Amino acid sequence: MTHRVAVTGIGAISAFGQTFHDLWTGLSEGKSAIRPLTLVAPNVLRFPNAAEVPDYDPLRYFEEKEAQLLDRFAQFAAVAAREAIRTSGIEFSRALG
């Protein structure tokens, strides 16, 4: 059985920033998002550079209890999904019945 899908919105959170626009701008300008690590103490890892999401604050997107329940990667998935829904223009309503 084949299902067709239409992509109506795009969301991303990346080392370029916290929106798809940030990602697209960085890629289209040929920039690198690799920079010195800030989440890990110096000299803990063999390599001092990585592609971290800059200035990420989970409380900007989630209530404190919710942020504690979700690991960082799950938070990123939710942030990107919310942006994709927002940019799609889809309006959700409660189903009747």
RALIN-V116907 format. One record per residue. N is the residue number from 1. SS is DSSP state (~ for helix, > for strand, _ for the rest). OMEGA is omega in degrees with one decimal (NA if undefined). NEAR is the number of other ideal C-beta (glycine too) atoms within 8 Angstrom. Layout:
N_SS_OMEGA_NEAR ; N_SS_OMEGA_NEAR
This chain:
1___-179.4_2 ; 2___176.8_3 ; 3___176.1_4 ; 4___-178.5_4 ; 5___174.6_4 ; 6___177.6_4 ; 7___-175.9_5 ; 8___179.7_6 ; 9___-179.5_12 ; 10___176.1_8 ; 11___178.4_15 ; 12___168.6_10 ; 13___-171.3_12 ; 14_>_177.6_11 ; 15___174.7_10 ; 16___-179.3_10 ; 17_>_-170.3_11 ; 18___176.4_8 ; 19___174.9_10 ; 20_~_178.7_11 ; 21_~_177.7_7 ; 22_~_179.6_12 ; 23_~_-177.3_12 ; 24_~_179.3_8 ; 25_~_179.9_9 ; 26_~_179.5_12 ; 27_~_-176.7_9 ; 28_~_176.8_6 ; 29___177.9_6 ; 30___-178.8_4 ; 31___172.6_7 ; 32___177.2_4 ; 33___178.4_9 ; 34___179.7_7 ; 35_>_-179.8_10 ; 36_>_178.4_5 ; 37___175.1_10 ; 38___-176.5_5 ; 39___-178.8_4 ; 40___179.8_7 ; 41___178.2_4 ; 42___176.4_6 ; 43___176.5_4 ; 44___179.9_5 ; 45___-178.9_7 ; 46___-178.4_2 ; 47___-175.0_5 ; 48___-175.8_6 ; 49_>_179.0_7 ; 50_>_179.0_8 ; 51___178.6_7 ; 52___173.2_10 ; 53___-175.5_10 ; 54___172.8_7 ; 55___-179.7_5 ; 56___176.3_8 ; 57___-177.3_5 ; 58_~_-178.4_10 ; 59_~_173.5_8 ; 60_~_-174.6_4 ; 61___-173.4_9 ; 62___169.4_10 ; 63___-173.6_6 ; 64_~_-179.2_7 ; 65_~_179.8_6 ; 66_~_179.5_8 ; 67_~_-179.9_12 ; 68_~_-179.2_6 ; 69_~_-176.7_5 ; 70___174.6_11 ; 71___-173.5_5 ; 72_~_-177.9_7 ; 73_~_176.1_6 ; 74_~_176.0_8 ; 75_~_179.0_13 ; 76_~_179.2_10 ; 77_~_179.8_8 ; 78_~_179.5_11 ; 79_~_179.8_12 ; 80_~_178.7_12 ; 81_~_177.9_9 ; 82_~_178.3_10 ; 83_~_179.5_15 ; 84_~_178.1_11 ; 85_~_-179.5_10 ; 86_~_-177.7_8 ; 87_~_179.8_10 ; 88_~_-176.9_8 ; 89___179.4_6 ; 90___175.1_7 ; 91___179.8_4 ; 92___174.4_3 ; 93___178.7_4 ; 94___177.4_3 ; 95___178.1_4 ; 96___173.3_3 ; 97___NA_2
